[in-house]
């Protein structure tokens, strides 16, 4: 059998091999990015809370500039307005089953508004809306800044009319609540002394960020190696048969 009879098979094998190697390299690059993200999260979440960025800086901020930064802010909750973002129950939350993150405006003492994720409440416990009743005096809160959540093809449509959302998008939520001076990020509130509003709060944890890129890279590279071996054996058998 001449080598010409293997031209098309060789071409397809080379294309498949190139694709598998490209996917493997891409996953290695994603691994490097994810490890950098996790390291940044750990550093930011464990740092002492700093002042929230002033409103004059908000327009120029990118998500990576502030995501997971530990901050503090002083102001007053707008108890008359809030929305709920549907989510699965965080580990350790009471009530079981899915529920909601309660997002509420917080009027900053220095001007502007901040959307605060006050915590999680199970769907079965939403009638006990203690978060609507306090604190109603000026207070300092602490927590972690979070960038807007992204959507995908499977994310249900939000329903601003009923206050039910499926992504935490501060720009869209602020517009639905009639806030014209809101920050482009959300503050994930942490627990504070004397606060008993029935909401469950968690501390951001790097372990919550999936990092499977190394196993994906090994898989793609392994498939590439297997393809190379199988094709070499196939080509040798065809040549020997003729």
trRosetta pair geometry for C-beta under 8 A, 3 or more apart (Angstrom, degrees):
i j d omega theta_ij theta_ji phi_ij phi_ji
1 5 5.3 -80 -177 45 100 143
1 6 7.7 84 140 -34 117 98
1 238 5.6 -75 74 147 165 84
1 239 5.4 -126 63 -115 107 44
1 241 6.7 31 -18 72 128 80
1 242 3.1 98 -34 56 84 144
2 5 5.7 114 68 -6 72 94
3 6 5.9 -62 -166 39 52 107
3 7 7.6 83 140 -58 70 77
3 239 7.9 10 -85 -101 64 114
4 7 5.6 -14 -164 -29 50 114
5 238 7.4 -144 104 153 119 130
6 9 5.1 -64 -159 53 65 112
6 10 5.2 71 140 -31 88 105
6 235 5.6 62 -137 -128 150 100
6 238 6.7 141 -79 89 111 144
6 239 7.8 -30 -39 -62 139 94
7 10 5.8 -62 -149 37 24 110
7 11 6.3 24 154 -22 63 106
8 11 5.5 -50 -146 32 34 113
8 12 6.4 28 158 -13 66 104
9 12 6.0 -57 -148 40 30 106
9 13 6.1 30 155 -19 65 111
9 231 7.4 167 153 -146 102 104
9 234 7.6 -127 169 117 143 129
9 235 7.4 172 108 -85 132 92
10 13 5.6 -57 -144 40 30 112
10 14 6.1 32 156 -22 66 106
10 231 7.8 116 -109 177 56 129
10 235 7.5 56 -78 -95 92 133
11 14 5.8 -56 -148 34 28 110
11 15 6.5 26 154 -17 63 106
12 15 5.7 -53 -147 36 32 111
12 16 6.3 30 155 -16 66 107
13 16 5.8 -56 -146 40 30 110
13 17 6.1 32 154 -21 65 108
13 227 6.6 168 -156 163 86 106
13 231 4.5 91 -140 -117 147 154
14 17 5.6 -53 -144 37 30 113
14 18 6.3 32 155 -20 64 105
15 18 5.8 -54 -148 35 29 111
15 19 6.5 30 153 -19 63 105
16 19 5.7 -53 -149 35 32 112
16 20 6.4 29 155 -17 65 106
16 227 5.9 -146 116 -161 117 155
17 20 5.9 -56 -147 38 31 109
17 21 6.3 26 157 -15 65 109
17 224 5.6 92 -148 -148 70 89
17 227 5.7 -164 -85 102 82 133
17 228 6.2 77 -114 -70 127 88
18 21 5.9 -58 -145 40 29 108
18 22 6.2 33 155 -23 65 108
19 22 5.7 -55 -148 34 29 113
19 23 6.5 28 155 -17 64 105
20 23 5.8 -54 -149 36 31 110
20 24 6.4 32 152 -20 64 106
20 220 5.3 176 -172 -177 73 83
20 221 7.5 143 150 -91 98 26
20 223 5.2 -135 -144 95 135 104
20 224 3.9 174 113 -74 127 91
20 227 6.5 157 5 11 159 144
21 24 5.5 -53 -148 35 34 114
21 25 6.4 32 155 -16 67 104
21 220 7.5 156 -91 144 19 106
21 221 7.3 62 -113 -106 59 67
21 224 5.2 89 -62 -115 74 155
22 25 5.9 -55 -147 38 30 107
22 26 6.2 34 153 -22 64 108
23 26 5.5 -53 -145 36 31 115
23 27 6.5 32 155 -20 64 103
23 220 4.3 -148 99 -136 104 149
24 27 5.9 -55 -152 34 31 109
24 28 6.7 31 150 -19 64 103
24 217 5.0 88 -159 -156 70 68
24 218 8.0 109 -136 -51 104 12
24 220 3.7 -161 -69 97 81 116
24 221 4.2 99 -130 -57 150 80
24 224 6.5 -71 -20 -10 140 136
25 28 5.5 -52 -152 33 37 113
25 29 6.6 36 150 -17 66 102
25 217 7.8 94 -65 -135 15 105
26 29 5.7 -55 -153 36 34 111
26 30 6.4 35 148 -18 66 105
27 30 5.3 -50 -145 38 37 114
27 31 6.3 47 150 -27 65 99
27 213 4.8 175 -177 -169 82 83
27 214 7.6 160 145 -84 109 18
27 216 4.4 -151 -136 100 146 106
27 217 3.8 -163 97 -70 121 81
27 220 6.3 153 6 15 136 135
28 31 5.4 -45 -150 28 34 118
28 32 6.8 37 151 -18 62 99
28 213 7.3 152 -88 150 21 110
28 214 7.9 62 -104 -106 62 57
28 217 4.9 89 -58 -118 75 148
29 32 5.7 -49 -153 32 36 112
29 33 6.5 35 149 -16 65 104
30 33 5.5 -54 -147 39 36 112
30 34 6.0 34 154 -21 69 107
30 213 4.5 -160 98 -124 102 141
30 216 7.9 -11 68 69 134 135
31 34 5.8 -54 -142 37 29 109
31 35 6.3 28 159 -18 64 106
31 211 7.4 89 -132 -173 69 94
31 213 3.7 -163 -72 100 79 128
31 214 5.4 85 -114 -61 140 71
31 217 6.5 -48 -28 -23 133 137
32 35 6.0 -54 -146 36 27 109
32 36 6.5 28 154 -18 61 107
33 36 5.8 -60 -154 36 30 111
33 37 6.4 32 150 -21 66 106
34 37 5.4 -51 -148 35 35 115
34 38 6.3 34 154 -19 67 104
34 209 7.2 176 -165 142 97 119
34 211 4.9 156 143 -122 137 97
34 213 5.7 163 15 -3 142 136
35 38 5.7 -51 -145 36 33 111
35 39 6.4 34 154 -19 64 105
35 211 7.2 90 -70 -148 64 140
36 39 5.8 -54 -148 37 31 111
36 40 6.3 31 153 -19 64 107
37 40 5.8 -58 -150 37 30 110
37 41 6.4 33 152 -22 65 104
37 209 6.9 -150 114 175 116 161
38 41 5.5 -49 -148 32 33 114
38 42 6.5 32 155 -19 65 103
38 206 4.5 84 -160 -156 92 117
38 209 5.8 -158 -92 70 93 140
38 211 6.6 -23 -49 -65 141 143
39 42 5.9 -54 -149 35 31 109
39 43 6.5 29 154 -17 64 108
40 43 5.8 -57 -148 38 31 110
40 44 6.1 22 159 -14 67 112
40 68 7.2 122 125 65 86 134
41 44 6.1 -65 -144 42 26 104
41 45 5.9 16 166 -14 67 114
41 67 8.0 -45 -94 121 82 94
41 68 4.8 -86 -128 -170 71 174
41 204 6.5 -120 -173 139 109 123
41 206 5.1 147 90 -90 126 87
41 209 6.9 162 -1 -18 165 144
42 45 6.3 -57 -136 39 23 104
42 46 6.2 7 169 -6 60 117
42 206 5.1 -18 -62 -46 95 136
43 46 6.6 -77 -151 43 20 99
43 47 6.5 31 155 -40 62 106
44 47 5.8 -47 -150 12 31 117
44 67 7.8 103 87 101 169 53
44 68 4.4 105 91 115 135 96
44 69 5.1 -83 -166 -95 121 45
44 70 6.2 165 161 -11 68 82
44 144 7.6 99 130 -140 105 105
45 68 5.5 -57 -57 178 87 105
45 70 6.0 111 -140 -55 30 109
45 144 6.2 -8 -111 -103 82 136
45 203 6.9 110 -180 173 125 93
45 204 5.0 -135 -105 74 138 108
45 205 7.9 -163 132 -82 172 33
45 206 8.0 -152 23 -42 141 83
46 70 7.6 -138 49 -26 12 146
47 50 7.3 -11 128 -23 120 101
47 69 7.7 -35 59 -153 129 63
47 70 5.1 180 73 37 82 123
48 70 6.9 -173 119 102 16 130
49 70 4.7 -104 -94 143 62 91
49 71 5.5 90 -162 -167 88 9
49 72 4.3 86 141 -34 132 94
49 142 4.8 -81 -87 -141 163 112
50 69 7.1 -54 44 170 111 109
50 70 7.0 98 10 89 75 70
50 71 5.6 -45 67 -111 65 69
50 72 7.3 -172 84 17 18 82
51 71 6.8 3 136 -154 13 94
51 72 6.7 -47 -102 61 40 81
51 73 7.9 97 -160 -87 56 59
52 71 4.7 89 -82 167 68 138
52 72 7.0 -121 -32 78 85 35
52 73 4.5 19 -18 -81 137 103
52 108 7.4 -116 72 -118 144 135
52 114 7.0 -47 -166 -92 163 147
52 145 7.6 132 -130 -70 87 119
52 183 7.8 -74 171 -90 125 159
52 187 7.5 -50 -106 -83 128 131
53 57 4.5 -100 174 78 112 129
53 58 6.5 143 110 -74 117 64
53 61 6.5 118 96 -72 170 140
53 66 6.7 -80 -15 -97 133 137
53 71 8.0 -67 -10 -117 65 150
53 183 8.0 126 70 -135 97 125
54 57 5.4 91 63 6 72 101
54 58 7.9 -111 106 -31 43 83
54 110 7.0 -73 -130 120 88 143
55 58 5.5 -29 -154 -9 46 120
55 108 7.8 179 -48 63 108 150
55 110 7.6 -165 -6 112 105 101
55 111 6.0 -75 -3 104 146 99
55 112 4.1 -180 -79 -56 128 146
55 181 7.1 -9 -137 -180 140 98
55 183 7.3 -116 -106 -85 73 83
57 60 6.1 -75 -169 50 58 101
57 61 6.2 69 141 -48 86 103
58 61 5.8 -53 -153 10 35 117
58 112 7.7 163 -30 -144 147 150
58 183 5.4 -134 -123 -133 133 71
58 184 5.8 140 178 7 101 97
59 184 7.9 109 -98 -16 35 134
61 65 5.0 -136 -157 70 78 138
61 66 5.7 7 -172 -12 129 125
61 184 6.7 174 70 60 111 121
61 185 7.4 -58 111 -31 143 121
62 65 4.8 105 57 -11 71 106
63 66 7.1 -94 -161 50 30 79
63 67 5.2 32 168 -45 77 116
63 147 3.3 47 -142 -120 108 144
63 148 7.1 -96 -94 29 121 72
63 185 7.8 146 -116 -98 66 107
64 67 6.1 -37 -110 15 30 114
64 147 7.8 5 -47 -62 39 148
66 69 4.9 -69 -164 5 64 129
66 145 4.6 -45 152 106 106 146
66 147 7.2 136 75 -67 86 84
66 185 6.0 -74 99 -77 136 166
67 145 6.6 -118 -112 105 25 87
67 146 6.3 44 -139 -137 75 40
67 147 4.4 -36 -87 -19 110 106
67 185 7.9 -152 -85 -135 59 128
68 144 5.4 -15 -146 -175 43 120
68 145 7.0 -54 13 67 11 68
68 146 7.2 55 -61 -93 50 64
68 204 5.7 -142 -128 110 100 167
69 144 6.6 151 71 -153 35 66
69 145 4.7 5 52 31 91 113
70 142 7.4 15 -178 -180 83 99
70 143 7.6 -145 -142 125 58 20
70 144 5.7 -34 -92 -95 56 76
71 142 7.1 -174 96 -147 41 63
71 143 6.9 -21 60 69 75 56
71 144 7.4 122 18 -115 79 26
71 145 5.8 44 6 -35 129 101
71 187 6.9 -95 69 -123 113 113
72 140 5.9 12 179 180 110 105
72 141 7.0 172 -152 89 64 40
72 142 4.6 -28 -99 -97 82 81
73 106 6.8 94 109 124 132 136
73 108 6.0 -71 -176 -114 114 98
73 114 6.0 2 153 17 170 166
73 140 7.1 168 86 -151 34 63
73 141 5.8 -15 61 60 83 85
73 142 7.9 159 18 -87 64 38
73 187 6.7 -98 11 -85 136 167
74 108 7.1 80 77 -155 54 66
74 109 4.6 -16 106 0 97 130
74 110 7.9 81 67 -15 94 88
74 138 6.8 31 176 178 90 98
74 139 7.3 -156 -143 104 64 28
74 140 4.8 -31 -94 -95 81 78
74 141 7.9 161 -90 17 34 64
75 106 5.1 110 85 160 128 86
75 107 4.9 -168 177 91 119 51
75 108 4.3 -86 -72 -110 138 28
75 109 4.9 -144 -87 -32 65 67
75 114 7.1 144 34 26 154 112
75 138 6.7 -96 174 -139 15 77
75 139 7.6 -30 70 57 40 58
75 141 7.9 -48 44 14 83 104
76 106 7.2 168 81 -160 27 64
76 107 5.1 -14 59 57 80 103
76 109 7.9 96 -13 -72 80 74
76 136 7.2 38 -166 -174 101 43
76 137 7.0 -93 -119 153 101 18
76 138 5.1 -59 -69 -91 95 56
76 139 7.1 102 -101 18 52 76
77 104 5.7 17 -157 133 105 129
77 105 7.3 128 -159 89 56 55
77 106 5.5 -35 -98 -105 58 74
77 107 7.7 176 -96 15 6 79
77 116 7.4 -78 -109 41 95 140
77 135 6.6 120 14 73 122 64
77 136 6.8 -86 62 -104 98 47
77 139 7.7 -6 -15 39 92 117
78 81 5.0 -4 122 38 115 101
78 104 6.6 -172 63 173 73 88
78 105 4.1 1 34 77 125 106
78 106 7.1 -140 3 -79 81 24
78 107 6.1 93 -48 -28 97 100
78 113 7.7 -7 -14 -139 132 120
79 82 7.9 -19 -161 -36 37 111
79 104 7.3 8 -107 -163 39 135
79 132 5.5 105 -177 -169 97 54
79 133 7.0 95 -160 -83 142 16
79 134 7.5 9 -98 -57 139 21
79 136 5.7 -41 -23 -98 140 98
81 104 6.9 136 94 -146 65 70
81 105 5.6 18 83 14 117 114
81 177 5.2 100 171 -151 136 114
82 102 5.8 -5 -179 -172 131 91
82 103 6.3 153 -163 80 74 50
82 104 4.3 -28 -103 -92 98 84
82 105 7.8 -136 -85 5 56 69
82 131 7.5 97 -101 112 167 118
82 132 7.2 -115 4 -93 140 86
82 163 7.1 62 101 -167 58 135
83 102 7.9 156 81 -155 39 48
83 103 5.0 -15 62 62 85 105
83 160 7.8 -43 -116 -131 135 62
83 163 4.4 -151 -123 -166 71 83
83 164 7.4 -165 -170 -69 89 16
83 165 5.6 47 152 -6 126 118
83 173 5.7 -134 32 -146 151 111
83 176 7.1 58 -72 94 143 133
83 177 7.1 -112 -31 -63 112 112
84 100 3.7 -13 -171 -170 107 147
84 101 7.1 147 -159 69 56 44
84 102 6.1 -26 -103 -100 72 58
84 103 7.4 180 -89 18 21 83
84 126 7.5 4 -107 -129 154 133
84 163 6.0 70 15 133 81 93
84 164 5.8 -19 71 -111 96 59
84 165 6.9 171 89 29 44 78
85 100 6.0 131 59 -160 41 78
85 101 4.4 -16 58 55 104 98
85 103 6.0 62 -18 -21 108 118
85 117 7.8 -44 29 -119 133 104
85 165 4.6 -36 -102 82 72 100
85 166 6.9 134 -159 -113 73 11
85 167 7.0 -72 -146 102 116 7
85 168 5.1 -6 -109 -72 166 82
86 98 6.7 19 -171 166 88 123
86 99 7.8 -175 -143 112 55 23
86 100 5.8 -43 -93 -99 41 77
86 156 8.0 9 52 50 144 124
86 164 6.6 34 -37 -173 105 93
86 165 7.1 -165 5 87 77 44
86 166 5.3 -20 46 -105 107 67
87 90 7.9 16 127 -43 124 78
87 98 6.8 179 96 -158 33 88
87 99 6.8 -24 66 73 74 61
87 100 6.7 115 23 -122 83 27
87 101 5.7 41 7 -19 134 95
87 120 7.0 -89 74 -119 123 110
88 98 5.3 -64 -108 -106 47 81
89 93 4.4 -140 -172 62 100 131
89 95 7.1 -167 -110 77 137 93
89 96 6.6 -105 -15 -153 168 22
89 97 6.3 91 -27 80 126 26
89 98 6.3 -141 -30 -108 78 26
89 99 5.7 64 -83 12 81 107
89 120 6.8 123 -137 162 60 142
89 122 6.3 7 -96 -99 118 88
90 93 5.0 100 60 -31 74 117
90 120 5.6 -180 9 -7 108 163
90 200 6.6 -165 53 120 115 122
90 202 5.0 -128 168 -32 157 142
91 202 7.8 86 55 -106 75 141
92 200 7.3 173 106 -170 86 131
92 202 7.4 130 56 -92 122 106
93 96 8.0 169 98 -64 86 26
93 99 7.2 -133 144 27 148 142
93 120 5.4 -57 -116 102 143 133
93 122 6.5 153 142 -59 115 95
93 200 4.4 145 -121 95 90 170
94 122 6.6 -104 100 -16 60 129
94 125 7.4 51 105 -34 97 159
94 200 6.6 174 19 -67 79 131
95 99 6.6 66 97 -67 139 138
95 121 7.5 57 4 179 164 53
95 122 2.6 -147 113 8 147 161
95 123 7.6 160 150 38 131 50
95 124 5.2 178 -167 56 106 104
95 125 4.8 -95 -102 -15 140 122
96 122 6.5 48 51 -131 37 144
96 124 7.5 13 64 18 77 135
97 122 6.1 85 67 -158 86 106
97 123 6.1 -73 113 33 115 108
97 124 6.6 81 56 -15 131 110
98 122 7.7 123 101 -148 28 66
98 123 5.6 35 93 -22 73 124
99 120 5.8 95 91 179 126 90
99 121 5.4 -149 173 98 130 44
99 122 4.1 -108 -77 -124 135 28
99 123 4.7 -145 -103 -33 62 63
99 124 7.8 -74 -92 16 102 63
99 125 7.4 -7 -123 42 132 92
99 126 7.3 171 -152 -58 93 99
100 120 7.1 161 86 -148 36 61
100 121 5.8 -14 61 59 84 84
100 123 6.9 98 -16 -83 89 68
100 126 6.7 48 26 -95 125 121
101 117 5.1 -19 174 -152 123 104
101 118 7.8 147 -180 49 72 59
101 119 7.1 -152 -141 121 70 16
101 120 5.7 -41 -91 -90 63 66
101 168 6.8 -24 79 -77 143 122
102 117 7.3 125 73 -159 49 51
102 118 4.7 -38 86 52 104 107
102 119 6.4 1 37 59 100 58
102 120 7.8 174 0 -100 80 18
102 121 6.2 42 -34 2 112 113
102 131 5.6 91 126 87 165 166
102 199 6.2 -95 27 -109 127 135
103 115 5.4 9 -177 179 106 105
103 116 6.9 158 -152 76 56 40
103 117 5.7 -27 -96 -94 76 60
103 118 7.4 178 -97 3 22 83
103 165 7.7 -15 20 39 137 138
103 168 6.7 161 -76 -130 139 96
103 173 6.1 -31 119 -177 149 157
103 186 6.8 -62 -128 -135 114 126
104 115 7.4 153 74 -154 25 61
104 116 5.5 -29 65 62 77 93
104 118 5.6 22 16 -29 114 124
104 131 7.1 -156 -37 151 147 118
105 113 5.1 -21 -161 -173 107 122
105 114 7.3 127 -160 70 56 41
105 115 6.1 -41 -97 -98 55 61
105 116 7.5 105 -150 13 8 86
105 174 7.9 102 -95 -116 107 76
105 177 6.2 175 -46 143 124 154
105 179 6.0 174 -108 -77 135 142
105 182 7.2 -91 -122 -105 102 115
106 113 6.7 141 69 -164 46 67
106 114 4.5 -32 65 69 102 92
106 115 7.3 162 14 -100 86 12
106 116 4.7 58 -24 -21 126 123
106 141 6.9 -78 -142 26 156 143
106 187 7.4 -43 30 43 144 131
107 113 5.7 -35 -101 -106 54 81
108 111 6.1 -24 86 65 103 24
108 112 5.0 2 38 72 128 80
108 113 6.7 -160 -1 -95 88 24
108 114 5.8 81 -52 -13 104 107
109 138 6.7 63 -84 -147 113 120
111 181 7.3 -75 165 158 81 144
112 181 4.9 -130 -122 146 58 105
112 182 7.2 128 -177 -111 81 23
112 183 6.5 73 161 -51 124 83
113 174 7.2 144 91 -131 123 112
113 179 4.9 -100 69 -157 153 130
113 181 5.5 107 9 88 91 81
113 182 4.4 -45 81 -97 102 71
113 183 7.1 -140 91 -4 52 75
114 182 7.0 146 -89 -153 20 75
114 183 5.1 14 -109 13 70 125
114 187 5.7 24 162 -3 121 122
115 170 4.8 -172 34 -129 140 99
115 173 6.0 83 -121 95 156 130
115 174 6.4 -113 -49 -68 125 91
115 179 7.9 177 -63 53 96 164
115 182 6.1 40 -31 -167 96 126
115 183 7.0 -138 14 58 77 89
115 185 8.0 -163 52 106 95 37
115 186 5.0 -53 95 -113 101 78
115 187 7.3 162 88 20 49 74
116 141 6.7 12 -128 114 145 163
116 143 7.3 121 -145 30 94 158
116 186 7.1 142 -111 -170 18 76
116 187 4.9 -27 -113 68 72 99
116 189 5.3 46 -179 -46 108 112
117 143 7.7 174 59 175 85 154
117 146 7.1 5 2 28 137 137
117 168 6.7 -10 -79 -133 123 146
117 186 5.3 59 -26 159 102 122
117 187 6.8 -160 23 90 76 45
117 188 4.6 -17 62 -109 122 60
117 189 6.3 -160 82 6 59 80
118 131 5.6 116 121 -148 153 139
118 189 5.3 5 -122 29 42 139
118 197 6.9 -55 164 97 126 147
118 199 5.3 38 128 107 92 177
118 201 7.9 -85 156 -80 44 108
119 131 7.7 -167 47 -88 101 139
119 189 6.5 -70 -44 69 82 105
119 197 7.5 138 38 83 132 110
119 199 3.0 119 78 150 128 115
119 200 5.4 162 173 64 113 34
119 201 4.3 -75 -107 -68 111 79
120 199 6.4 130 51 -169 34 80
120 200 4.5 -40 64 65 94 96
120 201 7.4 164 13 -77 81 37
120 202 7.8 22 0 -9 123 100
121 125 5.4 -126 -180 88 92 102
121 126 5.6 115 121 -92 125 65
121 131 7.7 -120 -47 -9 137 130
121 198 6.5 40 -109 127 113 96
121 199 5.7 -66 -59 -111 91 72
121 200 7.1 151 -78 12 42 87
122 125 4.6 69 62 15 90 106
122 126 7.6 -126 92 -39 47 73
123 126 6.1 -23 -154 -21 36 114
125 128 5.5 -43 -180 36 80 108
125 198 7.1 -155 151 170 123 119
126 129 6.7 20 172 -72 58 89
128 198 5.6 -155 120 -148 107 164
129 132 4.7 29 137 -2 108 117
129 133 7.8 121 115 -14 75 92
129 198 7.8 -149 -141 64 15 142
130 133 5.9 -67 -165 35 51 109
130 134 7.7 -36 165 40 78 90
130 196 7.2 -57 148 125 147 67
130 197 4.7 -176 109 -160 100 52
130 198 4.1 118 33 0 123 119
130 199 7.9 -141 69 -24 98 79
131 134 8.0 -115 -154 59 30 52
131 197 4.2 74 -89 169 67 123
131 198 6.5 -110 -36 55 82 94
131 199 5.6 48 -70 -37 126 121
133 136 7.5 -65 170 -35 40 114
133 197 7.8 177 55 -126 78 90
134 197 6.7 -151 77 -91 80 104
135 139 5.0 69 94 -33 144 151
135 195 7.2 -77 -29 -109 107 89
141 187 7.1 107 112 129 121 142
141 189 5.6 -49 -179 -126 124 105
141 192 6.8 -115 -127 -30 62 148
142 189 7.5 98 77 -151 42 63
142 190 5.3 -37 98 44 88 113
142 192 6.7 128 30 -78 95 112
143 187 4.6 106 78 168 126 91
143 188 4.9 -167 174 85 119 49
143 189 4.3 -87 -70 -108 142 29
143 190 4.8 177 -96 -11 68 79
144 187 7.2 146 70 -158 30 60
144 188 4.7 -16 59 55 86 106
144 190 7.3 82 -14 -47 83 103
144 204 5.4 -63 57 -9 173 130
145 185 4.9 22 -169 144 100 143
145 186 7.4 139 -157 76 53 42
145 187 5.9 -36 -94 -99 57 65
145 188 7.7 -167 -80 13 7 81
146 168 7.0 19 108 109 129 140
146 185 6.3 156 70 -175 42 93
146 186 4.8 -27 62 68 99 93
146 187 7.4 156 13 -104 83 16
146 188 5.3 67 -23 -28 123 108
147 185 6.2 -51 -98 -120 39 97
148 167 7.5 49 176 152 83 109
148 168 6.8 -159 -145 104 53 69
148 169 4.8 44 -153 -124 114 62
148 170 6.0 -118 -86 15 93 82
148 171 6.9 -26 -85 6 142 95
148 184 7.3 -60 -38 168 110 80
148 185 7.4 -115 -41 -111 67 52
148 186 7.7 109 -88 -8 51 102
149 167 4.3 -152 87 -163 115 90
149 168 4.7 86 -3 46 117 76
149 169 6.4 -95 50 -60 77 68
150 167 7.3 -108 93 -144 12 138
151 155 4.3 -117 -154 47 86 153
151 166 7.9 75 -116 99 99 103
151 167 5.4 -82 -76 -50 86 155
152 155 5.4 115 48 -18 59 100
155 166 5.4 158 -176 120 91 128
155 167 6.2 21 -170 -46 145 112
156 166 4.9 144 62 -50 85 162
157 166 7.6 103 88 17 10 130
158 164 7.1 -178 -162 102 63 60
158 165 4.6 2 -132 -125 110 69
158 166 5.8 -140 -82 19 71 82
158 167 7.0 -83 -65 33 116 82
158 169 7.9 -97 -52 30 154 120
158 172 7.1 116 52 135 166 139
159 162 4.8 4 125 36 117 101
159 163 7.7 -19 99 38 83 23
159 164 4.6 15 58 61 106 96
159 165 7.5 -144 41 -73 57 44
160 163 7.1 32 -164 -80 38 34
160 165 7.6 38 -82 -76 60 92
160 172 7.7 -122 -77 158 124 95
160 176 3.9 -135 -147 -129 125 134
163 176 8.0 154 -105 140 58 132
165 168 7.2 107 119 -84 133 43
165 169 7.5 -144 -169 26 136 86
165 173 6.5 -32 -69 -89 161 106
168 173 7.4 -23 -158 -26 52 143
168 186 5.5 -46 162 -16 122 161
169 172 4.3 29 104 29 119 111
169 173 6.0 150 80 -17 63 90
170 173 5.7 -59 -135 44 30 108
170 174 5.8 35 164 -24 67 108
170 182 6.3 -153 166 137 101 122
170 183 6.6 -37 158 94 151 67
170 184 5.8 143 83 -166 125 31
170 185 5.9 128 2 -176 159 1
170 186 5.1 -167 -68 -55 115 82
171 174 6.0 -55 -147 34 23 111
171 175 6.6 23 154 -18 59 107
171 182 7.7 171 -108 87 41 115
171 184 5.9 10 -64 -129 95 79
172 175 5.7 -53 -149 35 33 112
172 176 6.4 33 153 -18 65 105
173 176 5.6 -55 -150 37 34 112
173 177 6.3 21 155 -9 67 110
174 177 5.9 -65 -146 45 30 103
174 179 4.1 -84 -164 69 86 111
174 180 7.9 154 154 -67 109 18
174 182 3.6 -141 -124 42 141 153
175 178 7.7 43 -178 -70 30 23
175 179 7.5 -84 -61 53 24 70
177 182 8.0 81 66 -54 118 148
179 182 4.1 62 126 -41 128 116
188 201 7.9 141 165 -151 85 98
188 204 7.0 98 83 -48 152 105
189 192 7.9 -67 175 -14 102 106
189 201 6.4 -83 96 -117 78 137
190 201 6.1 141 -142 154 35 142
190 203 6.8 39 -120 -95 107 79
191 195 6.7 -168 -161 62 62 121
191 201 5.3 179 -53 64 79 136
192 195 4.8 69 67 -7 83 129
202 205 7.6 -69 159 -10 110 104
204 208 7.1 -110 -162 37 60 135
205 208 4.9 100 73 -12 86 101
206 209 5.9 -50 -167 25 51 111
211 214 7.7 34 146 2 86 93
212 215 5.1 -50 -174 44 79 112
212 216 5.8 84 126 -26 86 100
213 216 5.4 -55 -146 39 36 114
213 217 6.1 40 155 -23 69 103
214 217 5.6 -52 -148 34 31 112
214 218 6.4 32 153 -18 65 104
215 218 5.6 -50 -146 36 34 112
215 219 6.4 40 151 -24 64 104
216 219 5.5 -53 -152 32 32 115
216 220 6.5 27 155 -14 66 104
217 220 6.0 -56 -148 38 31 105
217 221 6.1 25 157 -12 66 111
218 221 5.9 -60 -143 45 28 108
218 222 5.9 33 156 -24 65 110
219 222 5.8 -58 -146 36 25 112
219 223 6.4 24 155 -18 62 105
220 223 5.8 -53 -150 35 31 111
220 224 6.5 35 150 -21 64 104
221 224 5.5 -50 -150 33 35 115
221 225 6.5 35 152 -18 66 103
222 225 5.7 -52 -148 36 33 110
222 226 6.2 33 152 -19 66 106
223 226 5.5 -53 -144 38 33 112
223 227 6.2 37 154 -22 65 104
224 227 5.8 -52 -148 34 29 112
224 228 6.5 30 153 -20 63 106
225 228 5.7 -54 -150 35 31 113
225 229 6.4 28 154 -16 65 107
226 229 5.8 -57 -148 38 31 109
226 230 6.1 28 157 -17 67 109
227 230 5.9 -57 -142 40 28 108
227 231 6.1 23 161 -16 65 110
228 231 6.1 -58 -145 39 24 106
228 232 6.3 26 156 -21 61 109
229 232 5.8 -56 -148 35 28 111
229 233 6.5 24 156 -15 64 107
230 233 5.9 -59 -151 39 30 109
230 234 6.2 31 152 -20 66 109
231 234 5.4 -54 -144 38 34 114
231 235 6.1 33 158 -19 68 105
232 235 6.0 -53 -144 37 27 108
232 236 6.4 26 157 -17 62 108
233 236 5.9 -57 -147 37 29 110
233 237 6.3 27 156 -18 64 107
234 237 5.9 -59 -150 36 28 108
234 238 6.4 24 156 -17 65 107
235 238 5.9 -57 -148 36 31 109
235 239 6.3 29 156 -18 65 108
236 239 5.8 -57 -147 38 30 110
236 240 6.2 26 157 -15 66 109
237 240 5.9 -57 -144 40 30 108
237 241 6.2 35 156 -27 65 107
238 241 5.7 -53 -146 30 30 114
238 242 6.9 0 162 5 62 108
239 242 6.6 -79 -156 49 28 90
